């Protein structure tokens, strides 16, 4: 499980770095902040009472998640 977690974090960091280079992730957000942000989202969604209610909104949730960290243009 520890190895899986490390690999997941490494992939997330790689995505953040690529996103910054491509102008898709705002430079003002640190790696630490973004990891905490995604951990909070995942842990919150994992709660059965939230998961059941948010399932119908998967498309909107994903759009908000992706566009929410993009810089304003």
N, CA, C and O of each residue as an XYZ file, in Angstrom:
292
protein
N       0.819     -1.190      0.000
C       0.000      0.000      0.000
C       0.866      1.259      0.000
O       0.540      2.243     -0.663
N       1.960      1.221      0.740
C       2.868      2.368      0.789
C       3.462      2.644     -0.587
O       3.590      3.800     -0.990
N       3.824      1.590     -1.305
C       4.393      1.754     -2.650
C       3.354      2.331     -3.601
O       3.673      3.201     -4.411
N       2.132      1.862     -3.513
C       1.047      2.382     -4.348
C       0.837      3.871     -4.074
O       0.685      4.659     -5.007
N       0.830      4.250     -2.815
C       0.646      5.650     -2.432
C       1.773      6.514     -2.980
O       1.524      7.601     -3.500
N       3.015      6.039     -2.869
C       4.156      6.786     -3.379
C       4.046      6.962     -4.890
O       4.288      8.054     -5.403
N       3.687      5.908     -5.600
C       3.540      5.996     -7.050
C       2.428      6.983     -7.426
O       2.567      7.748     -8.380
N       1.346      6.960     -6.682
C       0.238      7.888     -6.946
C       0.690      9.332     -6.767
O       0.391     10.189     -7.599
N       1.411      9.601     -5.679
C       1.895     10.958     -5.444
C       2.876     11.384     -6.529
O       2.839     12.523     -6.994
N       3.747     10.474     -6.926
C       4.710     10.790     -7.990
C       3.997     11.126     -9.293
O       4.399     12.053     -9.996
N       2.952     10.390     -9.621
C       2.187     10.680    -10.839
C       1.487     12.031    -10.723
O       1.454     12.799    -11.685
N       0.933     12.319     -9.555
C       0.260     13.603     -9.364
C       1.251     14.753     -9.510
O       0.952     15.755    -10.161
N       2.429     14.611     -8.905
C       3.442     15.659     -9.008
C       3.856     15.871    -10.456
O       4.036     17.007    -10.896
N       4.006     14.777    -11.196
C       4.355     14.872    -12.607
C       3.269     15.626    -13.374
O       3.574     16.478    -14.208
N       2.011     15.315    -13.096
C       0.902     16.020    -13.756
C       0.897     17.507    -13.402
O       0.673     18.350    -14.270
N       1.143     17.830    -12.137
C       1.180     19.235    -11.727
C       2.287     19.976    -12.477
O       2.075     21.082    -12.974
N       3.466     19.361    -12.554
C       4.610     20.007    -13.206
C       4.352     20.199    -14.699
O       4.634     21.261    -15.253
N       3.821     19.175    -15.338
C       3.486     19.299    -16.760
C       2.405     20.350    -16.974
O       2.469     21.138    -17.917
N       1.416     20.355    -16.091
C       0.339     21.330    -16.195
C       0.835     22.760    -16.063
O       0.347     23.660    -16.747
N       1.798     22.965    -15.188
C       2.369     24.310    -15.042
C       3.117     24.717    -16.307
O       2.977     25.845    -16.781
N       3.909     23.799    -16.851
C       4.663     24.091    -18.075
C       3.731     24.425    -19.236
O       4.052     25.270    -20.072
N       2.584     23.765    -19.286
C       1.626     23.982    -20.374
C       0.674     25.143    -20.086
O      -0.162     25.477    -20.925
N       0.793     25.758    -18.912
C      -0.078     26.864    -18.560
C      -1.468     26.436    -18.127
O      -2.391     27.249    -18.107
N      -1.624     25.167    -17.781
C      -2.932     24.640    -17.380
C      -3.148     24.679    -15.869
O      -4.286     24.637    -15.403
N      -2.060     24.759    -15.105
C      -2.137     24.830    -13.645
C      -1.462     26.127    -13.216
O      -0.316     26.394    -13.580
N      -2.175     26.918    -12.451
C      -1.668     28.210    -12.010
C      -0.417     28.024    -11.142
O      -0.381     27.159    -10.268
N       0.596     28.841    -11.395
C       1.863     28.752    -10.671
C       1.733     29.100     -9.187
O       2.605     28.753     -8.390
N       0.653     29.780     -8.815
C       0.519     30.185     -7.409
C       0.229     29.011     -6.471
O       0.362     29.148     -5.255
N      -0.171     27.846     -7.029
C      -0.483     26.692     -6.189
C       0.731     25.789     -6.047
O       1.260     25.289     -7.040
N       1.170     25.579     -4.811
C       2.332     24.715     -4.557
C       1.936     23.245     -4.686
O       0.758     22.893     -4.624
N       2.946     22.401     -4.865
C       2.701     20.960     -4.914
C       2.030     20.486     -3.632
O       1.080     19.704     -3.675
N       2.520     20.954     -2.505
C       1.963     20.535     -1.218
C       0.480     20.896     -1.129
O      -0.337     20.072     -0.718
N       0.134     22.123     -1.513
C      -1.259     22.538     -1.461
C      -2.125     21.669     -2.362
O      -3.192     21.215     -1.949
N      -1.668     21.431     -3.602
C      -2.463     20.642     -4.543
C      -2.663     19.212     -4.064
O      -3.749     18.655     -4.225
N      -1.637     18.610     -3.480
C      -1.782     17.248     -2.953
C      -2.792     17.235     -1.812
O      -3.649     16.354     -1.751
N      -2.696     18.208     -0.908
C      -3.663     18.279      0.195
C      -5.075     18.505     -0.329
O      -6.030     17.926      0.188
N      -5.208     19.330     -1.335
C      -6.511     19.612     -1.947
C      -7.125     18.326     -2.495
O      -8.286     18.019     -2.223
N      -6.341     17.578     -3.266
C      -6.867     16.348     -3.841
C      -7.125     15.281     -2.779
O      -8.091     14.526     -2.887
N      -6.275     15.208     -1.757
C      -6.523     14.259     -0.671
C      -7.837     14.583      0.032
O      -8.623     13.685      0.334
N      -8.070     15.850      0.287
C      -9.316     16.255      0.956
C     -10.520     15.901      0.102
O     -11.535     15.437      0.621
N     -10.418     16.115     -1.203
C     -11.522     15.764     -2.092
C     -11.791     14.267     -2.085
O     -12.937     13.834     -1.965
N     -10.740     13.491     -2.213
C     -10.900     12.037     -2.266
C     -11.463     11.503     -0.959
O     -12.372     10.673     -0.961
N     -10.926     11.979      0.153
C     -11.419     11.497      1.441
C     -12.863     11.928      1.681
O     -13.654     11.180      2.255
N     -13.197     13.125      1.243
C     -14.576     13.585      1.396
C     -15.542     12.781      0.538
O     -16.619     12.392      0.989
N     -15.139     12.537     -0.708
C     -15.993     11.776     -1.624
C     -16.108     10.324     -1.177
O     -17.119      9.672     -1.440
N     -15.100      9.823     -0.516
C     -15.123      8.434     -0.054
C     -16.168      8.197      1.036
O     -16.576      7.060      1.272
N     -16.591      9.253      1.688
C     -17.617      9.134      2.708
C     -18.907      8.683      2.024
O     -19.382      9.353      1.107
N     -19.479      7.558      2.458
C     -20.672      7.013      1.786
C     -21.823      8.003      1.623
O     -22.503      7.991      0.598
N     -22.044      8.839      2.596
C     -23.164      9.768      2.487
C     -22.923     10.821      1.403
O     -23.874     11.298      0.783
N     -21.685     11.179      1.175
C     -21.355     12.145      0.121
C     -21.280     11.445     -1.227
O     -21.797     11.949     -2.223
N     -20.640     10.289     -1.258
C     -20.464      9.556     -2.517
C     -21.802      9.290     -3.205
O     -21.933      9.511     -4.409
N     -22.766      8.831     -2.471
C     -24.074      8.515     -3.043
C     -24.752      9.753     -3.633
O     -25.427      9.667     -4.659
N     -24.572     10.895     -2.986
C     -25.220     12.111     -3.456
C     -24.491     12.753     -4.630
O     -25.118     13.405     -5.465
N     -23.172     12.577     -4.702
C     -22.404     13.247     -5.752
C     -22.314     12.422     -7.032
O     -21.995     12.971     -8.087
N     -22.579     11.156     -6.971
C     -22.468     10.278     -8.132
C     -23.190     10.810     -9.367
O     -22.613     10.755    -10.454
N     -24.407     11.317     -9.267
C     -25.081     11.842    -10.464
C     -24.396     13.077    -11.066
O     -24.676     13.449    -12.205
N     -23.508     13.704    -10.306
C     -22.847     14.933    -10.749
C     -21.392     14.703    -11.170
O     -20.585     15.632    -11.132
N     -21.058     13.495    -11.563
C     -19.668     13.163    -11.889
C     -19.084     14.102    -12.941
O     -17.961     14.580    -12.785
N     -19.828     14.367    -14.001
C     -19.323     15.232    -15.073
C     -19.053     16.651    -14.562
O     -17.992     17.216    -14.828
N     -20.001     17.220    -13.837
C     -19.834     18.567    -13.303
C     -18.686     18.628    -12.297
O     -17.901     19.576    -12.286
N     -18.605     17.613    -11.464
C     -17.556     17.552    -10.447
C     -16.181     17.549    -11.115
O     -15.277     18.272    -10.696
N     -16.032     16.729    -12.159
C     -14.756     16.632    -12.861
C     -14.411     17.959    -13.530
O     -13.267     18.408    -13.463
N     -15.387     18.585    -14.169
C     -15.146     19.873    -14.832
C     -14.713     20.932    -13.829
O     -13.754     21.666    -14.070
N     -15.407     21.013    -12.722
C     -15.062     21.988    -11.695
C     -13.678     21.714    -11.130
O     -12.904     22.642    -10.896
N     -13.371     20.465    -10.913
C     -12.072     20.083    -10.379
C     -10.946     20.523    -11.311
O      -9.957     21.104    -10.862
N     -11.092     20.249    -12.600
C     -10.056     20.581    -13.566
C      -9.971     22.089    -13.805
O      -8.875     22.650    -13.794
N     -11.081     22.736    -14.015
C     -11.070     24.166    -14.298
C     -10.771     25.001    -13.056
O     -10.329     26.145    -13.163
N     -11.011     24.431    -11.887
C     -10.803     25.171    -10.658
C      -9.354     25.480    -10.352
O      -9.074     26.437     -9.630
N      -8.411     24.688    -10.885
C      -6.996     24.943    -10.620
C      -6.304     25.601    -11.796
O      -5.110     25.894    -11.728
N      -7.035     25.837    -12.872
C      -6.455     26.484    -14.044
C      -6.352     27.984    -13.813
O      -7.183     28.567    -13.116
N      -5.343     28.607    -14.392
C      -5.246     30.059    -14.248
C      -6.342     30.766    -15.028
O      -6.841     30.249    -16.027
N      -6.706     31.937    -14.568
C      -7.699     32.748    -15.280
C      -7.075     33.295    -16.547
O      -5.935     33.761    -16.532
N      -7.808     33.240    -17.634
C      -7.271     33.764    -18.904
C      -8.210     34.793    -19.461
O      -7.948     35.358    -20.523
